Amino acid sequence: MMTATPRAGAIKDVLLTSKKMLAILWQEDKRTFVESVLAVLIPGIVPFINAYIYAQIINFVIHIVCVTARGSFVFAPYVLIAIRIGMLFIQI
């Protein structure tokens, strides 16, 4: 059986303390708890949304280079660019 290292014990203490603090915040003010969770989640999710948008733009450009567009208007990249601009405002 492996013994816990001092570092693992410190991490366990931090997690336990964080759990207690969140429980206290939940009991005192649920709205502030939800706002703090959103304040942490939104910045964590935005980079993945941006990566997806950039991947779609790259795929679109490769598609245009490989396949002739034949003068047809393609709406997709403008929607992706608009979503990316929206993400910039969310990050501010």
C-alpha positions as CSV (number, residue, x, y, z in Angstrom):
1,M,0.0,0.0,0.0
2,M,1.3,3.4,-1.0
3,T,1.5,6.2,1.6
4,A,0.4,9.6,0.7
5,T,3.1,12.1,-0.1
6,P,3.1,15.5,1.7
7,R,2.2,17.1,-1.7
8,A,-0.9,14.8,-2.0
9,G,-1.9,15.7,1.5
10,A,-1.6,19.4,0.7
11,I,-3.8,18.9,-2.4
12,K,-6.3,16.9,-0.3
13,D,-6.4,19.8,2.3
14,V,-7.0,22.4,-0.4
15,L,-9.8,20.4,-2.0
16,L,-11.4,19.9,1.4
17,T,-11.1,23.6,2.3
18,S,-12.5,24.6,-1.1
19,K,-15.5,22.3,-0.7
20,K,-16.2,23.7,2.8
21,M,-16.0,27.3,1.5
22,L,-18.3,26.6,-1.4
23,A,-20.8,24.9,1.0
24,I,-20.7,28.1,3.2
25,L,-21.2,30.3,0.1
26,W,-24.1,28.1,-1.0
27,Q,-25.8,28.4,2.4
28,E,-25.3,32.2,2.6
29,D,-26.1,33.3,-1.0
30,K,-27.0,31.0,-3.8
31,R,-27.0,33.7,-6.4
32,T,-23.4,34.6,-5.6
33,F,-22.5,30.9,-5.8
34,V,-24.0,30.5,-9.2
35,E,-22.3,33.8,-10.4
36,S,-19.0,32.6,-9.2
37,V,-19.4,29.2,-10.9
38,L,-20.3,31.0,-14.2
39,A,-17.3,33.4,-13.7
40,V,-15.0,30.4,-13.7
41,L,-16.7,28.3,-16.4
42,I,-17.1,30.9,-19.1
43,P,-13.4,31.8,-19.4
44,G,-12.7,28.0,-19.3
45,I,-15.1,27.2,-22.2
46,V,-14.3,30.2,-24.5
47,P,-10.9,29.0,-25.8
48,F,-12.5,25.7,-26.9
49,I,-15.2,27.6,-28.8
50,N,-12.6,29.7,-30.4
51,A,-10.5,26.7,-31.4
52,Y,-13.6,25.1,-33.0
53,I,-14.4,28.3,-34.9
54,Y,-10.8,28.6,-36.2
55,A,-10.9,24.9,-37.2
56,Q,-14.1,25.5,-39.2
57,I,-12.6,28.5,-40.9
58,I,-9.5,26.6,-41.8
59,N,-11.6,23.7,-43.1
60,F,-13.7,26.2,-45.2
61,V,-10.6,27.8,-46.7
62,I,-9.1,24.4,-47.6
63,H,-12.5,23.4,-49.1
64,I,-12.5,26.6,-51.3
65,V,-8.9,26.0,-52.4
66,C,-9.5,22.3,-53.2
67,V,-13.0,22.7,-54.8
68,T,-14.0,25.4,-57.2
69,A,-16.7,27.7,-55.7
70,R,-18.3,28.4,-59.1
71,G,-19.4,31.8,-58.0
72,S,-21.9,30.6,-55.4
73,F,-22.3,32.6,-52.2
74,V,-21.3,30.6,-49.2
75,F,-22.8,31.9,-45.9
76,A,-20.9,29.7,-43.4
77,P,-17.7,31.7,-42.9
78,Y,-19.6,34.9,-42.2
79,V,-21.6,33.2,-39.4
80,L,-18.3,31.8,-37.9
81,I,-16.7,35.2,-38.0
82,A,-19.7,36.8,-36.4
83,I,-19.7,34.1,-33.6
84,R,-15.9,34.8,-33.1
85,I,-16.6,38.6,-32.7
86,G,-19.3,37.7,-30.2
87,M,-16.8,35.6,-28.3
88,L,-14.5,38.7,-28.1
89,F,-17.3,40.7,-26.4
90,I,-17.9,37.8,-24.0
91,Q,-14.3,37.8,-23.0
92,I,-14.2,41.5,-22.3
